[in-house]
């Protein structure tokens, strides 16, 4: 499922607000990927700011991983993407 929301916040402001909301709802941010930095390190020009937040709800992740045929499924463990520009 793809959900798109708009905000007048900058990417860093939106990321900070999202991290606070994630923690308030008993989730955790495992890692934040800066796509612009990563692409530039690989020699690819990428003009927009873009952060990818790996968000996890530990109890739900454990349920998925404890299943008999437990494999990580992107639908069960989604990422959150914050992009600047329109």
N, C-alpha and C positions, 0 to 999 in steps of 0.2 A: 504494500500500500504506500503510495506517495502522497504526502501532505505538504503543501506549499503555503507558507505564511510570509507576509511582507512586514517590514519594520523600518522605521526611520532611524534606528540605531545603527552605528557603525558595526562592522563585523566583530571587532574586539568587544564592544559594548554588548552586542547580542550574545557572544560566547560567554561573557561573564554572567549575564542574566540567566542564560540557559544552564550554566553550571550550578548556580544557586538553586534554580528550580529542580534540577535533577537531584541534587542532594536533599532538598526538602521533601522529595517524594521517594526517598530511600533507594535511589539509584546511585551509581558512581560513574565518574568519568575515568575510564581506564587510560586513555591517551588522546592527545589532540595532534592531528596531522595538519601542517601548514602546506597545502597543496601548491601554492605559488612558490614557496621556497624549494620544495622538493622538485618541482618541474624545472626551476631555474638551475638547480644543481645538476640536472640531467641535460642541460643545454636547450631546454624547451622554453620559449617565451610564453608566459602566462600572465596577462595583465591584471586580472581581477584578484582581489583577496578571496581566499576560500579556505575555510577550516573544516576539517572533518573530525567530529567528536565521537570516540568510541564509548558508548554508554552501556552500562551493564546493571542489571538488577540481580545481585548475587544469588538470591534464593531461586529465582526463575532460571538462571543459567545452570544452577546445580541440577534442577529437575530435568532440563534438556540433556545435560551431559550424563546424568545417571540412567537414562533410558537404555534398554538392552542394546539397541542399535544406535546409541547416542553419537551423533555427529553434529557438528555445528551447522546450523541452518541460518542463512542470512535473514530469513523471515522471522526467525525466533530471536535473533540477536542483531537488531538493526544498528546502523550508524546514523548520525545526524550531520547534515552538511549545512554550513553557513557560507553563503556567497555574497560578495559585495557587488555593487553595480546592478544595473537593470537592463 
